[in-house]
């Protein structure tokens, strides 16, 4: 009974906090929604893997909004392989690139000097190809599970060129999976070019 009371109390607090945030957002002047492109480089194996996608920002006020989009992300993977049987005995490092379709859903807060975005990102494994040719060539590769979910944190700074055209460099940190092993984390940089949409 105590656990049920505690759970109900926590649920009420979360609902009240959500209503307070929404009331605060509605009381402020609304910022234009944004649509743009985002180029990023994220570190794997001490290398920056290039990524690209489109981003959409839905703003509820001048400070609070939600950021989402559709991206193609790449990560490099490397492991040591040994093949040994009656006919061959060979060992070598195998390196390949994995491609993912990514969909983030991030809560966005515009502070005085920076923009902070935090939330989950879904990565869907799409393709792979080997980039280091050696005595061992992969003929097949798969990930299990194909869909992973992990947190993403971004800190950016908006630089206005015109009233509705904005350049936003950003720093990124994320974890590709919070459930499945290994928990692969990454750092990155990004450059977003976005344009304000009509408020009508």
C-alpha positions in Angstrom: 0.0 0.0 0.0 2.8 2.4 0.8 4.4 1.6 -2.6 1.2 2.4 -4.3 0.8 5.7 -2.4 4.4 6.6 -3.2 3.9 5.9 -6.9 0.6 7.9 -7.1 2.4 10.8 -5.3 5.3 10.7 -7.8 2.8 10.5 -10.7 0.9 13.6 -9.5 4.2 15.5 -9.1 5.2 14.7 -12.7 1.8 15.7 -14.1 1.9 19.0 -12.1 5.4 19.7 -13.3 4.4 19.0 -16.9 1.4 21.3 -16.6 3.6 24.0 -15.1 6.0 23.9 -18.0 3.2 24.0 -20.5 1.6 27.0 -18.7 4.9 28.8 -18.6 5.5 28.1 -22.3 2.0 29.4 -23.3 2.6 32.5 -21.2 5.6 33.5 -23.3 5.8 34.8 -26.9 6.1 31.9 -29.2 9.3 31.5 -31.2 9.1 30.4 -34.9 9.3 26.7 -35.7 12.5 25.8 -37.6 13.4 23.5 -40.4 17.0 22.9 -41.5 19.9 20.6 -42.3 22.5 19.2 -39.8 26.0 18.0 -40.6 27.8 16.1 -37.9 31.0 14.3 -37.2 30.9 11.7 -34.4 34.0 9.9 -33.0 34.5 6.2 -33.3 37.9 4.5 -33.2 39.4 7.9 -32.8 38.0 9.0 -36.2 35.1 11.4 -37.0 32.4 9.6 -38.9 30.3 12.0 -41.1 26.5 12.1 -40.7 23.8 14.2 -42.4 20.1 14.8 -42.0 17.1 17.1 -41.8 16.0 18.6 -38.5 12.7 20.1 -37.4 12.2 22.3 -34.2 8.7 22.7 -32.8 8.8 25.7 -30.4 6.2 26.2 -27.7 7.7 29.5 -26.5 10.9 31.4 -26.9 12.7 29.0 -24.5 11.0 25.6 -24.7 10.5 23.3 -27.6 11.0 19.8 -29.1 13.6 18.8 -31.7 13.4 15.9 -34.1 14.5 14.8 -37.5 15.7 12.1 -39.8 19.4 11.3 -40.2 21.8 8.9 -41.8 24.6 8.1 -39.3 27.8 6.0 -39.7 30.0 4.3 -37.1 33.3 2.5 -37.7 33.8 -0.9 -36.1 37.0 -3.0 -35.8 37.7 -6.4 -34.4 40.4 -9.1 -34.6 39.4 -12.2 -36.6 41.2 -15.6 -36.7 40.3 -18.3 -39.2 41.9 -21.7 -38.5 41.2 -25.0 -40.1 42.9 -27.8 -42.1 43.5 -25.5 -45.1 44.1 -22.0 -43.7 45.4 -20.3 -40.6 45.1 -16.5 -40.8 44.5 -13.7 -38.3 43.9 -10.0 -39.1 42.1 -6.9 -38.0 38.8 -6.3 -39.8 37.4 -2.8 -40.1 34.0 -1.8 -41.5 31.4 1.0 -41.5 27.9 0.6 -40.1 25.1 2.8 -41.4 22.1 3.7 -39.3 18.8 5.6 -39.9 18.4 7.8 -36.8 15.3 9.5 -35.3 15.9 11.7 -32.3 13.1 13.2 -30.1 14.8 15.8 -27.9 13.4 18.3 -25.3 15.0 21.7 -26.2 15.7 24.5 -23.8 17.1 27.9 -24.9 19.1 29.3 -22.1 20.5 32.8 -22.2 23.7 31.9 -24.1 23.3 28.3 -25.3 20.7 25.9 -26.5 20.4 22.5 -24.6 18.7 19.5 -26.2 18.3 16.1 -24.4 16.2 13.0 -25.1 16.2 9.6 -26.7 17.4 8.7 -30.1 16.4 5.6 -32.1 19.0 4.0 -34.3 17.9 1.5 -37.0 20.7 -0.6 -38.5 20.6 -0.2 -42.3 23.8 -1.3 -44.0 27.5 -2.0 -43.7 30.6 -2.3 -45.8 34.2 -3.3 -45.1 36.8 -0.5 -45.5 40.0 -2.2 -44.6 40.8 -4.9 -47.2 43.0 -7.7 -45.8 43.4 -11.4 -46.1 40.0 -11.7 -44.4 37.0 -10.2 -46.3 33.5 -10.2 -44.7 30.7 -11.6 -46.7 28.0 -11.1 -44.2 27.3 -9.0 -41.1 24.3 -8.2 -38.9 23.5 -6.5 -35.7 21.1 -7.9 -33.0 19.0 -6.1 -32.2 18.7 -3.9 -35.4 16.9 -1.2 -33.4 18.7 0.5 -30.5 17.6 3.4 -28.3 20.0 5.6 -26.3 20.2 9.1 -24.9 21.6 12.1 -26.7 22.7 15.4 -25.2 23.5 18.4 -27.3 24.8 21.9 -26.5 24.6 24.5 -29.2 24.9 28.3 -29.9 22.6 30.1 -32.4 24.2 32.6 -34.7 21.6 34.7 -36.6 22.4 35.8 -40.2 19.0 37.2 -40.9 15.8 37.4 -38.9 14.9 33.8 -39.8 18.2 32.2 -41.0 20.3 30.7 -38.2 23.6 28.8 -38.0 24.0 26.7 -34.9 27.3 24.9 -34.1 26.9 22.2 -31.4 28.7 19.7 -29.2 27.2 16.2 -29.0 27.4 13.3 -26.6 25.3 10.1 -26.8 25.1 6.4 -26.0 23.9 4.2 -28.8 22.2 1.6 -26.5 21.2 1.8 -22.9 19.9 -1.8 -22.9 22.1 -4.0 -25.0 25.9 -4.6 -24.7 28.2 -3.1 -25.5 27.0 0.4 -24.4 28.8 2.4 -27.2 29.2 6.0 -26.3 30.3 8.7 -28.7 31.3 12.4 -28.8 30.8 14.7 -31.8 30.4 18.1 -33.3 27.7 19.4 -35.5 26.7 22.3 -37.7 23.1 23.1 -38.2 21.7 25.6 -40.8 18.0 26.3 -40.2 15.3 28.7 -41.3 12.3 30.0 -39.4 8.9 28.9 -40.7 5.9 31.2 -41.0 3.9 31.5 -37.8 0.7 31.5 -39.7 
